[in-house]
Amino acid sequence: MVMPRAPRANGAAKHSPPTPPPRFLEVRDKQGNLRRARVILNPDEMRRAIARIAHEILERTDGARDVVLVGLYAEGIPIAARLAAHMRAFEGRDVPVGRLDFSAFRDDVRDKGPFPTLGPTELPESLAGMTVILVDDVLYTGRSLRAALDALFAQGRPARVQAAVLVDRGHRELPLRADYVGKNLPTSSDEWVQVQVQELHGQDAVVLVREGGEA
């Protein structure tokens, strides 16, 4: 016996399309003022960019053998930890993660005076024979990376040093480049890039802000 179908209730639930991520966010500028910023990478795009960098490191370093990831204060530290988590998932290898304070090695200390310590430097006891990958959020003029190199070599002498950045925005003032880049982002001199990470800011986003106006 075939039972009749129950009538469909009025207003049956329908699947709604997913809400697209916002194109703009409000962020605080360098003076602490709220500004409207254009989203360059949303959380999913950030995750994919970091995963892609992790894959590239594994491919170019024999599965991250003898690799140490060193995050630069502040956003570079959680990014380095996420890279290590991806490598553990992809390769099953635990890659050591350190952190580096390079404030004392900045090239404007003479003009502006000493900068406050950003946090403790934590590295493996010996860097000899290791490939150290300096991890930062944004590569801009290259001066922070140069300071980080000086700070690193004050701690030891690794076999080689590479750099991984989430965003390269150009405008280099020194002949330095990153070996691994999540996104190349052409910018103008009146713009600045802010990387927000869940661990420090409560959300993941890469945003672009134009000085003196909206992005």
C-alpha positions, 0 to 999 in steps of 0.5 A: 500500500502506498501511503500518500505524501504529507503536504509540505508545510508552508514556509519550508526552510530554504537553503540561503546562499552563504553571506559574502565576506565584507569588502570593507572593515573599520580599523584603527590607523597609526594614530588610533583613529577609526578608518574605513579599509578595503579588505585585500584578503579575507580569512579563507584567503589568508588561510589558503595563502599561508597553506600555499607558503607552507607547501612551497617551503616543504618543496624547496627544503626537502620536506622542511628538514633542518628548518627553523621558522622564526616569527618577527614581532608581532604578527609574524609570530602567529603566522610562523606558528600556522605555517608549522601547523600546516607542515605538520598536517602535510608532512607529519614533521614538527618544525621548530618555531622561534621568535625574534626581537630586532628592535635594537638593530633598527637603522634609525636608533641613532636618530630616534633613540632606543626602541622598547623591547618587543618581547623575548627572543626565543631560538634553538640553542644552536642554529648551526647547519639550520635553514632559518626562515624569517616570517613576517606579515608585510615586506615594504622597504626591507629595513625591518628584514635587514634589522632582523638579519642582524639580530639573527646573526648576533645569535648564531650562524645558520647554514642559510636564511630565507624570508617568508611574508604574507604580503609584499607591497613593494617600495624596496629601499634595500636590495632584499626580497622574500623567498616565499610570498603569500600575495604581491600587492602593488601599493602607493606611498600614501597607502599602508597595509595592515595584517590582522590575525586572530591571535592578536586582533580577534579576526583574520584580515589583510586590509589596505588603508589610504592616508587622508582618505578612504581606501 
